[in-house]
Amino acid sequence: MVSIAARAGVGIAALAASIALYAALVATKPQSEETSSARPPALVRTVVATPVEVARAWEGFGTARAMNAADVSAEVSARVIERPEQIEAGAHVEAGDLLVRLDPIDFEQRVESAAQLAAALEADLESLTIEEFRIGEQVVLAAKEAEIRDREYTRALNALESGGGNVAEVEQRLATLQRAQRELVALRQQADLIAPRRARLGAQLAGARADLALAQQELDRTRIRAPITGVLQSIGPEVGELVGVGQAVARIVDTSRIEIPLRMPASSVKDIALGAPVSLRPDGPVASVWLGNVARIAPEADPSTRMVTLFVEVEQDHEAIGAGLMPGRFVVGTVRSSSVQPRVIVPRGAVREDRVALAVPHGSNHSVSFVAVEVAYFTDGSHPGIDRDENQWAVLASGVSPGALVIVSSADLVQGEPVRISAQTVAGAARAEDRPGGE
């Protein structure tokens, strides 16, 4: 009994000590000071809405292609007997460089045969000229002889009529005259046939020369040469291979002039002029930028996509394979409008959900006023007179008047909330400390 009572007393004493300690702690607890629930006006950074002449940037896309490329094919059938060591895919070639040489033996024989025939016909024409000259001489002599025989016949006939001659002599003179006349007619006939013979020989000679030219052309075609200056995309036949007419031998691409059909919104045509500069970049991380010019504009827009095609030309060195714009590459092109007009621009980040927060005077301070805006387009560039740190801008068509203070960071702000203007005022704005409530 005693032990039980002792344990109960100890427990009661411990409980009483705990209660006393809690009361002491509560009594000595420091009291917190009451704070005001109203927060001070937020500090915001602003820019002055300023009209700026900004050329609108239009973007389009397209695939580069070479303006000049050649697929080289064999024009005669023969076996390859030579291909220079440097003629490999990727090699630079000049117009006229030998790509492959075909066996020329058959073609050389055809050239020789055609040349011999043409020479024979030329000799025939020369002999015909000599023959014509000699026949002409004979015609003159025969004509004179016929005149003499005619006079002899006339004298014999007159003597017979006057009774001083005889019939036999007259008949003899007549026969002699007729023989001379026949000879003259025959010679004149030969002379008349000279022109047709010359025409026939001339036609034969022209045909022989044409055959010679064709044979020479086929012989020349055994040397397959580069038709343009450029880079070998591919080269086919090896030495010993038989190639046929029309068989592909090589493909050469001229990389000095590249054309890109850029697909642009149809509305861009009114702002883009021929010759306008174009900045081209890969579709992805910008590793290279190429410059070109608008060379042509397609006359019709695609009604289904409302896009129009601008043909951009880029000129570069033949050797610029690594750094140059390669045919087949997909690029994005930027063309700036050729006509500009002053428009209010604000940092792109200041526009949220087609609204802009303005800092408007309110008593001795400023308050937030959200206004709806219409963004004409977005652009990039540096405008240190407005904000030297910004390079992405929204060009406004309406909503903000020039001179308004546009709040650059409008997060967590509400309509009518009082704000303070930051002292980091950009060039063109009034200094913040000169404004009431400025800092």
Residue pairs with C-beta under 8 A, 6 or more apart in sequence:
40 420
41 365
41 417
41 418
41 419
41 420
41 437
42 412
42 413
42 417
42 418
42 419
42 420
43 419
43 420
43 422
43 439
44 359
44 407
44 408
44 409
44 410
44 413
44 419
44 420
44 421
44 422
45 407
45 408
45 409
45 422
45 424
46 359
46 405
46 406
46 407
46 408
46 421
46 422
46 425
46 429
47 346
47 347
47 350
47 386
47 387
47 390
47 405
47 406
47 408
47 426
47 429
48 386
48 403
48 404
48 405
48 406
48 426
48 428
48 429
49 344
49 346
49 396
49 400
49 401
49 402
49 403
49 404
49 405
49 406
50 344
50 345
50 385
50 386
50 402
50 403
50 428
51 342
51 343
51 344
51 345
51 402
52 342
52 343
52 344
52 345
52 383
52 386
53 340
53 341
53 342
54 340
54 343
54 345
54 379
54 381
54 393
54 395
55 336
55 337
55 338
55 340
56 271
56 336
56 337
56 340
56 376
56 377
56 379
56 395
57 334
57 335
57 336
57 337
57 377
57 379
57 380
58 264
58 265
58 268
58 271
58 272
58 334
58 335
58 336
58 337
59 264
59 332
59 333
59 334
59 335
60 262
60 263
60 264
60 265
60 268
60 307
60 310
60 332
60 333
60 335
61 262
61 263
61 283
61 330
61 331
61 332
61 333
62 260
62 261
62 262
62 263
62 309
62 312
62 330
62 331
62 333
63 260
63 261
63 328
63 329
63 330
63 331
64 258
64 259
64 260
64 314
64 325
64 326
64 327
64 328
64 329
64 330
64 331
65 258
65 259
65 260
65 261
65 327
65 328
66 230
66 253
66 254
66 255
66 257
66 258
66 259
66 327
67 254
67 257
67 258
67 259
67 313
68 228
68 230
68 254
68 256
68 257
69 228
69 230
69 233
69 251
69 252
69 253
69 254
69 327
70 226
70 227
70 228
70 230
70 251
70 252
71 248
71 250
71 251
72 99
72 224
72 226
72 227
72 248
72 249
72 250
72 251
72 252
73 246
73 247
73 248
73 249
74 102
74 221
74 224
74 243
74 244
74 245
74 246
74 247
74 249
75 218
75 221
75 245
76 102
76 107
76 218
76 221
76 222
76 245
77 242
77 243
77 244
77 245
78 102
78 103
78 104
78 106
78 107
78 222
78 242
78 243
79 102
79 103
79 240
79 241
79 242
79 243
80 100
80 101
80 102
80 103
80 237
80 238
80 239
80 240
80 241
80 242
80 243
81 101
81 102
81 103
81 239
82 98
82 100
82 101
82 239
83 99
83 100
83 101
83 235
83 237
83 238
83 239
84 98
84 99
87 93
87 97
87 98
87 99
87 100
87 232
87 235
87 250
88 232
88 235
89 232
89 233
89 234
89 235
90 231
90 232
91 231
91 232
92 230
92 231
92 232
92 318
92 319
93 99
93 226
93 229
93 230
93 231
93 232
93 252
94 226
94 229
95 225
95 226
95 227
95 228
95 229
96 225
96 226
97 225
97 226
98 223
98 224
98 225
99 224
99 225
99 226
99 235
99 249
99 250
100 224
100 237
100 249
101 222
101 223
101 224
102 221
102 222
102 223
102 224
102 243
103 222
104 219
104 222
107 215
107 218
107 219
107 222
108 219
110 215
110 218
110 219
111 212
111 215
111 216
111 219
113 215
114 208
114 211
114 212
114 214
114 215
115 212
117 208
117 211
117 212
118 205
118 208
118 209
118 211
118 212
121 201
121 204
121 205
121 208
122 205
124 201
125 198
125 201
125 202
125 205
128 194
128 197
128 198
128 201
131 194
132 191
132 194
132 198
135 187
135 190
135 191
135 194
136 191
138 187
139 184
139 187
139 188
139 191
142 180
142 183
142 184
142 187
143 184
145 180
145 183
145 184
146 177
146 180
146 181
146 183
146 184
148 180
149 173
149 176
149 177
149 179
149 180
149 181
150 177
152 173
152 176
152 177
153 170
153 173
153 174
153 176
153 177
155 173
156 165
156 169
156 170
156 172
156 173
157 165
157 170
157 173
159 165
159 169
160 166
160 167
160 169
160 170
224 249
224 250
226 250
226 252
227 252
228 252
228 254
229 254
229 256
229 318
230 252
230 253
230 254
230 255
230 256
230 318
231 252
231 253
231 254
231 255
231 318
231 321
232 250
232 251
232 252
233 250
233 251
233 252
233 253
234 250
234 251
235 249
235 250
236 247
236 248
236 249
236 250
237 243
237 247
237 249
243 249
253 327
254 318
255 316
255 318
255 320
255 321
255 324
255 326
255 327
256 315
256 316
256 317
256 318
257 313
257 314
257 315
258 292
258 313
258 314
258 315
258 316
258 324
258 325
258 327
259 295
259 311
259 312
259 313
259 314
260 280
260 292
260 311
260 312
260 314
260 331
260 333
261 309
261 310
261 311
261 312
262 278
262 309
262 310
262 311
262 312
262 333
262 335
263 305
263 307
263 308
263 309
264 272
264 307
264 308
264 309
264 310
264 335
265 306
265 307
265 308
266 301
266 302
266 306
266 307
266 308
268 308
268 310
268 335
269 297
269 301
269 308
271 337
271 338
271 339
272 294
272 297
272 310
272 335
272 337
272 338
273 294
273 338
274 294
274 295
274 296
274 297
275 293
275 294
275 295
276 293
276 294
276 335
276 336
276 338
277 291
277 292
277 293
277 335
277 336
278 291
278 292
278 293
278 294
278 310
278 312
278 333
278 334
278 335
279 289
279 290
279 291
279 333
279 334
279 335
280 289
280 290
280 291
280 292
280 312
280 314
280 325
280 331
280 332
280 333
280 334
281 288
281 289
281 290
281 331
281 332
281 334
282 288
282 329
282 330
282 331
282 332
283 330
283 331
283 332
288 323
288 325
290 314
290 316
290 324
290 325
290 331
291 314
292 312
292 313
292 314
292 315
292 333
293 312
293 313
294 310
294 311
294 312
294 335
295 311
295 312
295 313
296 310
296 311
297 308
297 309
297 310
297 311
298 308
298 309
298 310
298 311
300 308
301 307
301 308
302 308
310 333
310 335
312 333
314 325
316 324
316 325
317 324
325 331
343 376
343 395
343 396
343 397
344 395
344 396
344 400
344 401
344 402
345 379
345 383
345 386
345 393
345 394
345 395
345 396
346 356
346 393
346 394
346 396
346 400
346 406
347 387
347 390
347 392
347 393
347 394
347 406
347 408
348 378
348 390
348 392
348 393
348 394
349 392
349 408
349 409
350 356
350 357
350 394
350 406
350 407
350 408
350 410
351 373
351 375
351 394
352 410
354 372
354 373
354 374
354 375
355 370
355 371
355 372
355 373
356 370
356 371
356 373
356 396
356 399
356 400
356 406
356 407
356 410
357 368
357 369
357 370
357 406
357 407
357 410
357 413
358 368
358 369
358 370
358 371
358 400
358 404
358 405
358 406
358 407
359 366
359 367
359 368
359 369
359 405
359 406
359 407
359 419
359 421
360 366
360 367
360 368
360 369
360 404
360 405
361 436
362 418
363 436
364 436
364 437
365 418
365 419
365 420
365 436
365 437
366 405
366 418
366 419
366 420
366 421
366 435
366 437
367 416
367 417
367 418
367 419
368 407
368 410
368 413
368 414
368 415
368 416
368 417
368 418
368 419
369 415
369 416
370 410
370 415
371 399
371 400
372 399
373 394
373 396
373 398
373 399
373 400
374 396
374 397
374 398
374 399
375 394
375 395
375 396
375 397
376 395
376 396
376 397
377 395
378 392
378 393
378 394
378 395
379 393
379 395
380 391
380 392
380 393
381 391
381 393
382 388
382 391
383 390
383 393
384 426
384 427
385 426
385 427
385 428
386 426
386 427
386 428
387 408
387 426
388 426
388 427
400 406
405 421
405 429
407 413
407 419
413 419
420 437
420 438
420 439
421 432
421 435
421 437
421 438
421 439
422 432
422 439
423 431
423 432
423 433
423 438
423 439
424 432
425 431
425 432
431 438
432 438
432 439
433 439
